[in-house]
Structures are given as C-alpha cells and as structure tokens.
Amino acid sequence: MLSVKKATKIFNPDSVNEVRALRGIDFDVAQGEFVTIIGSNGAGKSTFLNSVAGSFFLSSGTISIDGKNVTSWPEYKRAAKLGRVFQDPLLGTCASLSIEQNMALALKRGKRRGLGFGVRAKDRGLFKKHLETLGLGLENRLSDQVGLLSGGQRQALTMLMATMTRPDILLLDEHTAALDPKTGKKILDITDAVVHRDNLTTLMVTHNMNQAINMGDRLIMFHQGMIILDISGKEKKGLKVEDLLERFYSFRGEGLATDRMLFS
C-alpha cells in the first residue's frame, strides 16, 4: 500500500542551518498493516509523516501509494488518499462550523465541490450513525459549533472525519499527546476500533512506549533520520519497555535515564 524508497529530506541545504531530517529511508507497508512509530525528539518521525502527506517534497527518493507514484503530488492532491489526525485537536476541524458541516466537508474530501447545499438531508442519518459509534452523545448535537466541544470530543470527531471515506492510509501524529490520560485512552480505544473495523493501513507516531508496543502489528524506531528498529509478529508481542529501551541504548551508546525522559 505504501512504498518509500531512498527518502531523503534536507532542510536549509548548503547552509550553516542544514538539517538532514531523513537519510535514505526505505520503508514498505502492506494493506491493512498498523504500524506504530517511535523515536526521540528530532529523530525524523513527524518529518516522515509530513513527507508521506505531501506537506513538503522530498529532497530525493520516491513515495508510492497503492502503486501510484505520488512523490510530486501536492498535499491537496494526496488528501484524496489520506486521512490525518494531528496532535493539536484544533487542527482537524473548523471551530466556526457545526458538527454536521465539518462532517459534510470530510465526506467530500478528494471530490469535486460544486454549488449546492453544504449539508444534505440524506447525509444527516449517515452522520448520526457514525457519531453513535463514538459513544459521546454527539449524534444529538449535529447543529452545535465544533468550537463548543472539549478537546477530547473534537479529537474523536477528527478521527471520525479522517476515516469516513476509508482512506488508503491513515496518519496519526501523536494524536493523544495533548489530551489528559483518561481522554487519551478513550481516543486510543476509538482508534483501535476504527482501524480494525475498516482494516485501515495506519501509521501512528507516538512518544509513549507502551502505546507503541501494545498497539498495532509492527513497530519501527527512528533515530537521526534513519529507521534503526523494525519489529513485528511474535517478537513485538513479547516486547517489554525495558527491552525496547535497551535496544535503543545499544544504538545510541548513551545513558538510559535521558532516553526514558525522551520517550515519556
């Protein structure tokens, strides 16, 4: 489903501020695979997700989605194939629009938008059905402005909007980091249910090692713009936080106390 070959991203090239954020990444993800991505600050995790989303173009290398080379596609064109949930709950929705208006926009992602009613009567039943799966009572608040929702409610709505049209790839960029633990767990439960229900190909960036180990089919670790670990199957199921830290330590050659803070 996703194939990344020799992906390199250099910011501010040939200057004193040059940063090599990605260093020749080779990475393939199969249809329906759920991959968690972990690594310390500045390791290249979010840069990698942004490169897949088309937020910027690679310095070199290629990205293919469902067999199509999208390397030169701008972000708006890739949006038809991708669903995305950001760390900030405010980024995935429009606060001044109602819940149903936000969902109507999500329903039209990647499609032509002609003149007509923003929210069609026949779609309201579909919206309510989707919202009921969240268990947050939002199905009874279709006309409420999204700006009135809590951060957790807004992130749950964003998750729903990102997956309504069953994207080829779902990108989750630390999507529970800004939430309190109880709300974060609720969003993770919703994530797990939606991903497995629709068999979505998913990339989830997280700083939480327990999340990285306990969720998904495969775990990869970034360090200095490179993938240094790729764990799946029985090996991943038997993995402990201490094991993961020890393997990370073997690559860094530095004290674990600092690393543990980076992965908090």
ROMAR-450299 format. One line per field, with one value per atom (N, C-alpha, C): residue in one letter; atom name; x, y, z; residue number from 1. Coordinates in steps of 0.001 Angstrom, whole numbers, plus 500000, padded with zeros to 6 digits. Example, Ala and Ser with C-alpha at 12.3 -4.5 7.8 and 13.67 -1.06 7.14 Angstrom:
ROMAR-450299
aa: [A,A,A,S,S,S]
at: [N,CA,C,N,CA,C]
px: [513190,512300,513200,512850,513670,512900]
py: [494310,495500,496700,497750,498940,500030]
pz: [507800,507800,507800,507080,507140,507870]
i: [1,1,1,2,2,2]
//
This chain:
ROMAR-450299
aa: [M,M,M,L,L,L,S,S,S,V,V,V,K,K,K,K,K,K,A,A,A,T,T,T,K,K,K,I,I,I,F,F,F,N,N,N,P,P,P,D,D,D,S,S,S,V,V,V,N,N,N,E,E,E,V,V,V,R,R,R,A,A,A,L,L,L,R,R,R,G,G,G,I,I,I,D,D,D,F,F,F,D,D,D,V,V,V,A,A,A,Q,Q,Q,G,G,G,E,E,E,F,F,F,V,V,V,T,T,T,I,I,I,I,I,I,G,G,G,S,S,S,N,N,N,G,G,G,A,A,A,G,G,G,K,K,K,S,S,S,T,T,T,F,F,F,L,L,L,N,N,N,S,S,S,V,V,V,A,A,A,G,G,G,S,S,S,F,F,F,F,F,F,L,L,L,S,S,S,S,S,S,G,G,G,T,T,T,I,I,I,S,S,S,I,I,I,D,D,D,G,G,G,K,K,K,N,N,N,V,V,V,T,T,T,S,S,S,W,W,W,P,P,P,E,E,E,Y,Y,Y,K,K,K,R,R,R,A,A,A,A,A,A,K,K,K,L,L,L,G,G,G,R,R,R,V,V,V,F,F,F,Q,Q,Q,D,D,D,P,P,P,L,L,L,L,L,L,G,G,G,T,T,T,C,C,C,A,A,A,S,S,S,L,L,L,S,S,S,I,I,I,E,E,E,Q,Q,Q,N,N,N,M,M,M,A,A,A,L,L,L,A,A,A,L,L,L,K,K,K,R,R,R,G,G,G,K,K,K,R,R,R,R,R,R,G,G,G,L,L,L,G,G,G,F,F,F,G,G,G,V,V,V,R,R,R,A,A,A,K,K,K,D,D,D,R,R,R,G,G,G,L,L,L,F,F,F,K,K,K,K,K,K,H,H,H,L,L,L,E,E,E,T,T,T,L,L,L,G,G,G,L,L,L,G,G,G,L,L,L,E,E,E,N,N,N,R,R,R,L,L,L,S,S,S,D,D,D,Q,Q,Q,V,V,V,G,G,G,L,L,L,L,L,L,S,S,S,G,G,G,G,G,G,Q,Q,Q,R,R,R,Q,Q,Q,A,A,A,L,L,L,T,T,T,M,M,M,L,L,L,M,M,M,A,A,A,T,T,T,M,M,M,T,T,T,R,R,R,P,P,P,D,D,D,I,I,I,L,L,L,L,L,L,L,L,L,D,D,D,E,E,E,H,H,H,T,T,T,A,A,A,A,A,A,L,L,L,D,D,D,P,P,P,K,K,K,T,T,T,G,G,G,K,K,K,K,K,K,I,I,I,L,L,L,D,D,D,I,I,I,T,T,T,D,D,D,A,A,A,V,V,V,V,V,V,H,H,H,R,R,R,D,D,D,N,N,N,L,L,L,T,T,T,T,T,T,L,L,L,M,M,M,V,V,V,T,T,T,H,H,H,N,N,N,M,M,M,N,N,N,Q,Q,Q,A,A,A,I,I,I,N,N,N,M,M,M,G,G,G,D,D,D,R,R,R,L,L,L,I,I,I,M,M,M,F,F,F,H,H,H,Q,Q,Q,G,G,G,M,M,M,I,I,I,I,I,I,L,L,L,D,D,D,I,I,I,S,S,S,G,G,G,K,K,K,E,E,E,K,K,K,K,K,K,G,G,G,L,L,L,K,K,K,V,V,V,E,E,E,D,D,D,L,L,L,L,L,L,E,E,E,R,R,R,F,F,F,Y,Y,Y,S,S,S,F,F,F,R,R,R,G,G,G,E,E,E,G,G,G,L,L,L,A,A,A,T,T,T,D,D,D,R,R,R,M,M,M,L,L,L,F,F,F,S,S,S]
at: [N,CA,C,N,CA,C,N,CA,C,N,CA,C,N,CA,C,N,CA,C,N,CA,C,N,CA,C,N,CA,C,N,CA,C,N,CA,C,N,CA,C,N,CA,C,N,CA,C,N,CA,C,N,CA,C,N,CA,C,N,CA,C,N,CA,C,N,CA,C,N,CA,C,N,CA,C,N,CA,C,N,CA,C,N,CA,C,N,CA,C,N,CA,C,N,CA,C,N,CA,C,N,CA,C,N,CA,C,N,CA,C,N,CA,C,N,CA,C,N,CA,C,N,CA,C,N,CA,C,N,CA,C,N,CA,C,N,CA,C,N,CA,C,N,CA,C,N,CA,C,N,CA,C,N,CA,C,N,CA,C,N,CA,C,N,CA,C,N,CA,C,N,CA,C,N,CA,C,N,CA,C,N,CA,C,N,CA,C,N,CA,C,N,CA,C,N,CA,C,N,CA,C,N,CA,C,N,CA,C,N,CA,C,N,CA,C,N,CA,C,N,CA,C,N,CA,C,N,CA,C,N,CA,C,N,CA,C,N,CA,C,N,CA,C,N,CA,C,N,CA,C,N,CA,C,N,CA,C,N,CA,C,N,CA,C,N,CA,C,N,CA,C,N,CA,C,N,CA,C,N,CA,C,N,CA,C,N,CA,C,N,CA,C,N,CA,C,N,CA,C,N,CA,C,N,CA,C,N,CA,C,N,CA,C,N,CA,C,N,CA,C,N,CA,C,N,CA,C,N,CA,C,N,CA,C,N,CA,C,N,CA,C,N,CA,C,N,CA,C,N,CA,C,N,CA,C,N,CA,C,N,CA,C,N,CA,C,N,CA,C,N,CA,C,N,CA,C,N,CA,C,N,CA,C,N,CA,C,N,CA,C,N,CA,C,N,CA,C,N,CA,C,N,CA,C,N,CA,C,N,CA,C,N,CA,C,N,CA,C,N,CA,C,N,CA,C,N,CA,C,N,CA,C,N,CA,C,N,CA,C,N,CA,C,N,CA,C,N,CA,C,N,CA,C,N,CA,C,N,CA,C,N,CA,C,N,CA,C,N,CA,C,N,CA,C,N,CA,C,N,CA,C,N,CA,C,N,CA,C,N,CA,C,N,CA,C,N,CA,C,N,CA,C,N,CA,C,N,CA,C,N,CA,C,N,CA,C,N,CA,C,N,CA,C,N,CA,C,N,CA,C,N,CA,C,N,CA,C,N,CA,C,N,CA,C,N,CA,C,N,CA,C,N,CA,C,N,CA,C,N,CA,C,N,CA,C,N,CA,C,N,CA,C,N,CA,C,N,CA,C,N,CA,C,N,CA,C,N,CA,C,N,CA,C,N,CA,C,N,CA,C,N,CA,C,N,CA,C,N,CA,C,N,CA,C,N,CA,C,N,CA,C,N,CA,C,N,CA,C,N,CA,C,N,CA,C,N,CA,C,N,CA,C,N,CA,C,N,CA,C,N,CA,C,N,CA,C,N,CA,C,N,CA,C,N,CA,C,N,CA,C,N,CA,C,N,CA,C,N,CA,C,N,CA,C,N,CA,C,N,CA,C,N,CA,C,N,CA,C,N,CA,C,N,CA,C,N,CA,C,N,CA,C,N,CA,C,N,CA,C,N,CA,C,N,CA,C,N,CA,C,N,CA,C,N,CA,C,N,CA,C,N,CA,C,N,CA,C,N,CA,C,N,CA,C,N,CA,C,N,CA,C,N,CA,C,N,CA,C,N,CA,C,N,CA,C,N,CA,C,N,CA,C,N,CA,C,N,CA,C,N,CA,C,N,CA,C,N,CA,C,N,CA,C,N,CA,C,N,CA,C,N,CA,C,N,CA,C,N,CA,C,N,CA,C,N,CA,C,N,CA,C,N,CA,C,N,CA,C,N,CA,C,N,CA,C,N,CA,C,N,CA,C,N,CA,C,N,CA,C,N,CA,C,N,CA,C,N,CA,C,N,CA,C,N,CA,C,N,CA,C,N,CA,C,N,CA,C,N,CA,C,N,CA,C,N,CA,C,N,CA,C,N,CA,C,N,CA,C,N,CA,C,N,CA,C,N,CA,C,N,CA,C]
px: [500819,500000,500857,501872,502803,504212,504900,506272,507131,508107,509012,510419,511061,512378,513387,514485,515615,515176,514203,513648,514636,514967,515877,515231,515337,514858,515911,516362,517357,516742,516670,516190,517381,517191,518242,519557,519506,520724,521832,523058,524257,524307,523827,523905,524344,524634,525043,523882,522661,521478,520986,521817,521398,521027,519880,519418,519041,519666,519321,518282,517021,515928,515618,515753,515571,516788,517311,518553,518372,517787,517677,516760,515553,514598,514024,514097,513399,512346,511080,510005,508786,508283,507084,506045,504799,503687,502628,502192,501194,499783,498848,497453,496952,496335,495761,496735,498017,499013,498940,499063,499019,500417,501109,502496,502589,503210,503489,504929,505142,506445,506914,508107,508633,510057,510504,511849,511957,513165,513345,513052,513038,512773,513782,513274,514153,514649,514051,514521,514054,513006,512507,511109,510441,509116,508084,507907,506903,507310,508609,509087,508700,508815,508447,506955,506113,504674,504326,504972,504715,505137,506197,506635,505634,505058,504033,502780,502432,501234,501399,502653,502889,502980,503203,503348,504572,505536,506689,507183,507999,508548,509880,510173,511454,512592,513767,514961,515364,515167,515383,514632,514429,513673,512264,511512,510152,509173,507907,506815,505694,505245,504132,503029,501788,500617,499705,499415,498567,499078,500397,501002,501198,500760,500902,502004,502900,503986,503418,503406,502822,503903,505155,506281,506114,505626,505490,504087,503195,501835,501824,501121,500994,500069,500062,499305,497820,497233,495785,495410,496309,496025,496155,497110,497267,496132,495467,494413,493300,493118,492085,492410,493701,494130,494445,494488,494967,493940,493947,493246,494293,494094,495135,494538,495154,494777,496046,495996,497161,497203,498326,498471,497523,497382,496529,495082,494154,492750,492116,492714,492136,492416,493360,493802,492917,492208,491487,490072,489588,488209,488156,487012,486795,485865,486364,485630,484329,484285,483107,481979,482271,481242,480637,479459,478789,479409,479029,479498,479114,477863,477428,478099,478399,479095,480533,481193,482533,482508,481537,481442,481103,480301,479972,481220,482098,483360,484231,484280,485090,484571,483251,482632,483011,483353,483695,485200,485986,487433,487841,488615,489114,488111,486929,485902,485673,485050,484691,483600,483712,482716,482013,480815,480043,479164,478301,477369,476214,475748,474640,474640,473708,473613,474852,475380,476553,476276,475107,474713,473405,473438,472231,471451,470146,469278,469575,469872,470104,471397,472307,473574,473466,472474,472378,472232,471488,471345,472675,473478,474813,475707,475638,476459,476100,474811,474373,474851,474779,475210,476693,477490,478931,479199,478517,478760,478346,477340,476897,477998,478878,479953,480954,480976,481913,481459,480160,479627,479767,479753,479941,478702,477628,476390,476390,477404,477499,476455,475869,474838,473605,473466,472339,472710,473904,474397,474894,474257,474733,474860,473994,473999,474898,475505,476393,477702,478216,479513,480611,481567,482649,483497,483556,484314,483795,482563,481977,482376,483015,483366,484653,484794,486037,487129,488382,489484,489327,488872,488685,487569,486460,485343,485769,486536,486980,487954,488835,489784,489057,488034,487233,486518,485992,485332,486335,487524,488568,488909,489015,489287,488187,486958,485820,485856,486123,486169,487305,488422,489587,489358,488396,488196,486838,486024,484682,484697,485666,485729,486740,487143,488073,489318,490196,491403,492326,493177,494169,495129,495486,496407,495917,495932,495582,496862,497082,498269,497875,498481,498191,499474,499526,500756,500613,500968,500871,499489,498454,497105,496464,497168,496641,497549,498637,499645,499106,498144,497631,496432,496069,494884,495259,494352,494591,494544,495141,495246,493922,492874,491581,491018,491061,490555,491433,492748,493672,493386,493083,492754,491480,490495,489250,489525,490374,490704,491465,492353,493082,492135,491146,490151,489363,488982,488259,489150,490405,491374,491467,491677,491836,490589,489406,488151,487964,488204,488006,489005,490274,491313,491029,490651,490401,489061,488067,486765,486891,487641,487756,489049,489865,491121,491971,492176,492879,494394,495102,496553,496892,497640,497788,499236,499657,500945,500658,501094,500831,502130,502442,503610,503234,504102,503863,505186,505152,506297,506121,504922,504604,505003,505963,506488,505462,504628,503584,502591,502216,501328,501969,503241,503939,504004,504159,504269,502914,501913,500625,499668,499895,499008,499699,498902,499420,500068,500460,501059,502578,503095,504509,504997,506224,506811,508118,508267,509558,510080,511397,512029,512938,512761,513602,514702,515861,516948,517812,517966,518782,518404,517106,516615,516676,516941,517027,516145,515710,514984,516019,516054,517064,516481,515139,514484,513194,512886,511648,511204,510190,509794,508329,508022,506638,506444,505227,504923,505140,505624,505829,506835,507825,508837,508206,507279,506624,505693,504983,504044,504744,505968,506699,507572,507487,508370,507959,508942,508741,509395,508944,509524,511022,511417,512842,513648,513061,513746,513949,512905,512964,513989,514015,514998,516420,516607,517933,518416,517507,517892,518182,517421,517683,519041,519304,520577,521765,521598,522698,523064,522096,522376,522942,522460,522869,524172,524367,525555,525544,524312,524182,523344,523267,522550,521064,520483,519057,518190,518692,517865,517355,518238,517844,516846,517102,516213,514821,514735,513438,512620,513273,512561,512091,512919,512556,511345,511148,510041,508866,508788,507721,506370]
py: [498785,500000,501272,501300,502422,501900,502563,502182,503445,503512,504657,504156,504786,504342,505492,505264,506201,507619,507729,509041,509868,511030,511955,513329,513969,515338,516173,517232,518141,519535,520075,521434,522394,523557,524588,524008,523347,522715,523714,523248,524037,525339,525281,526445,525997,526967,526624,526003,526195,525654,524355,523729,522498,521410,520770,519663,518497,517348,516142,515365,515638,515089,513633,513271,511885,511496,510279,509853,508535,508611,507424,506344,506725,505778,504832,503535,502512,501888,501912,501502,501086,499896,499396,498970,499312,498946,498237,497069,496286,496810,496454,496810,496303,497193,496812,496748,497019,496957,498209,498013,499091,499210,500302,500496,501626,501368,502429,502898,504203,504812,505550,505226,505819,506302,507191,507728,508986,509388,510567,511842,512976,514253,514515,514927,515230,514021,512847,511625,511513,512267,512215,511647,511354,510725,511588,512810,513700,514159,514319,514669,513590,512336,511223,511263,511475,511552,512722,513860,515021,514779,514012,513714,512809,511870,510995,511810,512757,513577,514604,514911,515912,517319,517450,518784,519493,518731,519237,518125,518464,517475,516950,515703,515112,515802,515772,516243,515229,513946,512872,511641,510678,509480,509518,508432,508329,507825,508198,507720,507228,505998,505440,504994,505284,504877,504076,502857,501960,501843,501739,501526,502768,503944,505186,506045,506512,507369,508761,509147,510427,511427,511120,511934,513404,513687,515079,515641,514852,515332,516333,517460,518393,517822,518463,517971,517817,518789,518732,517541,517155,516024,514701,514603,513382,513215,514322,514279,513294,513035,512083,510668,510394,509051,508924,510059,510048,510601,510030,510612,510974,512084,512512,513111,512766,513354,513911,515201,515887,515835,516268,516327,517353,518483,519562,519305,519121,518870,519988,521202,522334,522286,521454,521494,520699,519698,518808,519214,520286,520720,522235,522755,524197,524603,525404,525737,526481,527311,528152,527421,526227,525432,524421,523943,522948,521570,520655,519273,518704,518897,518318,518992,520278,520956,520457,520235,519663,518275,517480,516124,516133,517106,517224,517536,518380,518678,517432,516657,515434,514417,514381,513439,513751,515020,515439,515479,514963,515004,514301,515004,514429,514432,515027,515068,516507,516646,517980,518567,519850,520517,521586,521261,522211,523071,523851,524670,523802,524045,523259,523388,522703,522759,522129,522799,522274,520957,520841,519620,519130,517965,517402,516597,516646,515966,514475,513878,512435,512042,513012,512710,512743,513427,513576,512226,511324,509991,509263,509435,508824,509413,510733,511392,510886,510781,510302,508877,508061,506665,506597,507404,507429,507951,509018,509638,508724,507915,506984,506014,505684,504728,505298,506616,507237,507130,507005,506899,508179,509329,510617,511499,511000,511767,512853,512878,513927,513777,512610,512405,513263,513755,514620,516099,516410,517785,518207,517721,517969,519446,520273,521699,522533,521921,522651,523027,524209,524584,523717,523319,522464,523164,524485,525235,525081,524574,524366,523019,522158,520821,520849,519843,519681,519177,519216,518737,517282,516453,515038,514790,515509,515367,515806,516860,517383,516422,515791,514837,513579,513149,511998,512297,513515,513922,513952,514460,514492,513088,512154,510760,510216,510520,510055,510665,511963,512647,512123,511792,511309,509937,509188,507805,507555,508590,508411,507845,508283,507838,506709,506050,504919,505245,506062,506463,505279,505414,504375,504254,505402,505417,506415,506000,506870,507271,508584,509114,509723,509235,509713,510268,511577,512221,512626,511703,511932,512484,511824,512377,512322,511759,511791,512588,513141,513788,515013,515715,516945,516695,515431,515091,514538,514656,514048,512529,511780,510316,509603,509990,509318,509554,510807,511131,510499,510518,509906,508428,507731,506303,506096,506987,506886,507036,507987,508201,507001,506427,505230,504055,503906,502837,503034,504294,504605,504321,504721,504472,502990,502187,500747,500139,500579,500034,500391,501657,502118,501459,501408,500835,499363,498602,497178,496925,497763,497591,497769,498784,499098,498590,497859,497300,498388,499496,500641,500482,500835,500914,502164,501989,503082,503266,504534,504902,505793,505396,506159,506542,507831,508340,508544,508101,508286,508397,509101,509132,508113,507556,506640,505214,504656,503340,502234,502362,501362,501347,502542,502615,501952,502257,501715,500195,499644,498192,497510,498091,497419,497607,498618,498851,498462,498073,497809,496450,496194,494921,495000,496228,496422,497708,497700,498870,499214,500489,500926,502072,502169,503211,504052,505372,506313,506838,507116,507791,508502,509810,510630,510436,510425,510357,508995,507961,506603,505662,504571,503520,502559,502449,501599,500303,500242,499012,498809,497575,497216,495875,495913,494726,494400,493140,492719,491284,490781,489391,489023,487817,487306,488149,488663,489486,490725,491344,492544,492205,491096,490714,490443,489960,489658,490792,491938,493058,493762,494191,494983,496352,497322,498660,498620,497833,497724,497155,496187,495610,496666,497464,498481,499562,499957,500931,500397,499130,498533,498470,498148,498080,499471,500454,501834,502288,501910,502262,501681,500503,499863,500643,501393,502204,503568,504109,505464,505485,504455,504439,505510,505911,506939,506408,507200,506778,506611,505620,505336,506350,507016,507975,509071,509567,510608,510069,508869,508269,508051,507648,507393,508684,509795,511073,511450,511147,511458,510675,509508,508646,508735,509762,509858,510008]
pz: [500000,500000,500000,500884,500921,500650,499743,499433,499366,500250,500309,499977,499015,498567,498632,499355,499422,499775,500669,501013,501832,501301,501965,502021,503185,503315,504032,503339,503895,503969,505171,505341,505321,504705,504604,504067,502911,502385,502095,502252,501960,502749,503978,504861,506245,507110,508480,509259,508757,509422,508775,507965,507286,508298,508035,508870,507961,508180,507419,508235,507934,508738,508391,507125,506679,505858,506107,505482,504732,503548,502701,503242,503640,504233,503177,503450,502669,503580,503143,504050,503241,503506,502827,503857,503594,504482,503660,504130,503418,503705,502838,503028,504385,505169,506447,507595,507361,508418,509297,510596,511589,512185,511836,512248,513265,514406,515361,515159,515299,515032,516277,516736,517955,517723,518569,518462,519299,519655,520494,519704,520396,519743,518643,517468,516348,515585,515852,515192,513743,513376,511999,511864,512980,512939,512221,512719,512135,510744,510512,509179,508177,508617,507743,507422,508433,508202,507286,507510,506661,505220,505035,503665,502959,503696,503115,502779,503666,503468,502365,502001,500969,501515,502819,503414,502866,502405,501673,500762,499798,498887,499404,499082,499443,498699,499300,498600,497531,497840,496870,497352,496447,496788,496238,496478,495940,496994,496797,497642,496732,496942,496171,497109,496726,497497,496583,496987,496200,494760,494633,493323,492482,492978,492219,492829,491973,492426,492718,494006,494408,494828,494547,495011,494656,493471,493020,493247,493855,494096,495244,495101,496224,497299,498433,499583,499286,498599,498356,497483,496571,495697,496448,497352,498148,499157,499502,500523,500176,498892,498477,498922,499163,499537,501030,501733,503112,504086,505297,506419,507448,508175,509099,510367,511502,512782,513412,513771,514301,515824,516383,517834,518442,517792,518288,517873,518824,518480,517658,517675,516957,515455,515028,513633,512675,513174,512270,511944,512574,512372,512263,511832,511747,512885,513811,515032,514768,513732,513491,512776,512256,511578,512543,512214,513050,512846,513709,513584,512221,511824,510552,509363,509459,508371,508229,509350,509318,508691,509063,508525,507039,506607,505182,504363,504914,504230,504141,505232,505237,504223,504057,503128,501688,501427,500067,499821,500766,500595,499308,498490,497237,496107,496329,495293,494838,493678,493188,494071,494340,495176,494351,493888,493103,493989,493383,494130,494611,495801,496361,497863,498496,499947,500579,501620,502304,502997,503617,504315,503711,503115,502511,503541,503435,504407,504468,503323,503298,504003,504175,504832,506359,506890,508343,509046,508445,509021,509073,508008,507954,509039,509202,510221,511617,511885,513203,513461,512435,512568,512908,512237,512518,513929,514297,515600,516756,516548,517600,517996,517057,517356,518355,518509,519440,520891,521092,522445,523250,522568,523249,523192,522599,522513,521452,520601,519587,518491,518374,517354,517611,518842,519196,519174,518657,518663,517282,516236,514877,514538,515092,514744,515648,516649,517555,516855,517160,516632,517243,516426,516897,517961,517906,518888,520304,520461,521782,522392,521605,522082,522905,523767,524513,523580,524053,523228,522842,523786,523500,522505,522661,521722,520324,520278,518984,518307,519100,518529,518060,518806,518388,517076,516952,515712,514557,514828,513797,513315,514258,513900,512987,513346,512555,511155,511091,509799,508921,509544,508795,508188,508728,508284,507624,507497,506928,505524,504731,503338,503123,504225,504197,503367,503910,503181,502927,501925,501661,502842,503431,504568,505611,506874,507989,508709,508863,509526,510868,511939,513291,513900,514063,514532,515995,516902,518347,518715,518233,518302,519687,520678,522047,522989,522468,523321,524058,523464,524080,524992,525187,525966,527333,528303,529612,529462,530408,530259,530015,530732,530570,529168,528724,527391,526318,526556,525603,525403,526491,526390,525578,525777,525020,523524,523170,521760,521194,521998,521548,521333,522205,522045,520753,520494,519254,518050,518160,517077,516759,517788,517606,516964,517421,516900,515423,515080,513707,512750,513158,512304,511998,513024,512809,512112,512394,511728,510221,509800,508381,507740,508529,508029,507365,508098,507555,507677,506639,506693,507505,508598,509570,510001,510081,510655,511850,513040,514254,514943,514957,515680,517140,518040,519470,520216,521355,522256,523382,523474,524561,524179,524889,524532,524734,525768,525983,524832,524345,523187,521976,521756,520592,520627,521826,521975,521908,522574,522736,521569,520758,519619,518320,517346,516013,515829,514575,514178,514096,514023,513723,514382,514832,515489,514798,514447,513913,514781,514887,515673,514778,514879,514157,515068,514479,515191,514164,514340,513442,511974,511715,510347,509695,510490,509953,510762,510140,510855,511427,512763,513394,513947,514061,514511,513726,513407,512712,513283,514147,514916,514657,514429,514187,514665,514507,514824,516276,516514,517867,518641,517927,518591,519210,518506,519027,520188,520076,521128,522456,522397,523624,524112,523450,523759,525046,525824,527038,526836,527631,527543,527798,528778,529116,527944,527238,526071,524987,524779,523740,524089,525348,525789,525636,525979,525889,524444,523540,522129,521581,522042,521643,522184,523407,524058,523285,522749,522023,520766,520214,519041,519427,520534,520926,521710,522546,523371,524432,524885,525895,527052,528116,529303,529102,529736,529578,530294,531306,532033,531112,530268,529313,528301,527794,526806,527368,528622,529219,529269,529506,529508,528108,527104,525733,525281,525821,525428,526397,527219,528220,527549]
i: [1,1,1,2,2,2,3,3,3,4,4,4,5,5,5,6,6,6,7,7,7,8,8,8,9,9,9,10,10,10,11,11,11,12,12,12,13,13,13,14,14,14,15,15,15,16,16,16,17,17,17,18,18,18,19,19,19,20,20,20,21,21,21,22,22,22,23,23,23,24,24,24,25,25,25,26,26,26,27,27,27,28,28,28,29,29,29,30,30,30,31,31,31,32,32,32,33,33,33,34,34,34,35,35,35,36,36,36,37,37,37,38,38,38,39,39,39,40,40,40,41,41,41,42,42,42,43,43,43,44,44,44,45,45,45,46,46,46,47,47,47,48,48,48,49,49,49,50,50,50,51,51,51,52,52,52,53,53,53,54,54,54,55,55,55,56,56,56,57,57,57,58,58,58,59,59,59,60,60,60,61,61,61,62,62,62,63,63,63,64,64,64,65,65,65,66,66,66,67,67,67,68,68,68,69,69,69,70,70,70,71,71,71,72,72,72,73,73,73,74,74,74,75,75,75,76,76,76,77,77,77,78,78,78,79,79,79,80,80,80,81,81,81,82,82,82,83,83,83,84,84,84,85,85,85,86,86,86,87,87,87,88,88,88,89,89,89,90,90,90,91,91,91,92,92,92,93,93,93,94,94,94,95,95,95,96,96,96,97,97,97,98,98,98,99,99,99,100,100,100,101,101,101,102,102,102,103,103,103,104,104,104,105,105,105,106,106,106,107,107,107,108,108,108,109,109,109,110,110,110,111,111,111,112,112,112,113,113,113,114,114,114,115,115,115,116,116,116,117,117,117,118,118,118,119,119,119,120,120,120,121,121,121,122,122,122,123,123,123,124,124,124,125,125,125,126,126,126,127,127,127,128,128,128,129,129,129,130,130,130,131,131,131,132,132,132,133,133,133,134,134,134,135,135,135,136,136,136,137,137,137,138,138,138,139,139,139,140,140,140,141,141,141,142,142,142,143,143,143,144,144,144,145,145,145,146,146,146,147,147,147,148,148,148,149,149,149,150,150,150,151,151,151,152,152,152,153,153,153,154,154,154,155,155,155,156,156,156,157,157,157,158,158,158,159,159,159,160,160,160,161,161,161,162,162,162,163,163,163,164,164,164,165,165,165,166,166,166,167,167,167,168,168,168,169,169,169,170,170,170,171,171,171,172,172,172,173,173,173,174,174,174,175,175,175,176,176,176,177,177,177,178,178,178,179,179,179,180,180,180,181,181,181,182,182,182,183,183,183,184,184,184,185,185,185,186,186,186,187,187,187,188,188,188,189,189,189,190,190,190,191,191,191,192,192,192,193,193,193,194,194,194,195,195,195,196,196,196,197,197,197,198,198,198,199,199,199,200,200,200,201,201,201,202,202,202,203,203,203,204,204,204,205,205,205,206,206,206,207,207,207,208,208,208,209,209,209,210,210,210,211,211,211,212,212,212,213,213,213,214,214,214,215,215,215,216,216,216,217,217,217,218,218,218,219,219,219,220,220,220,221,221,221,222,222,222,223,223,223,224,224,224,225,225,225,226,226,226,227,227,227,228,228,228,229,229,229,230,230,230,231,231,231,232,232,232,233,233,233,234,234,234,235,235,235,236,236,236,237,237,237,238,238,238,239,239,239,240,240,240,241,241,241,242,242,242,243,243,243,244,244,244,245,245,245,246,246,246,247,247,247,248,248,248,249,249,249,250,250,250,251,251,251,252,252,252,253,253,253,254,254,254,255,255,255,256,256,256,257,257,257,258,258,258,259,259,259,260,260,260,261,261,261,262,262,262,263,263,263,264,264,264]
//
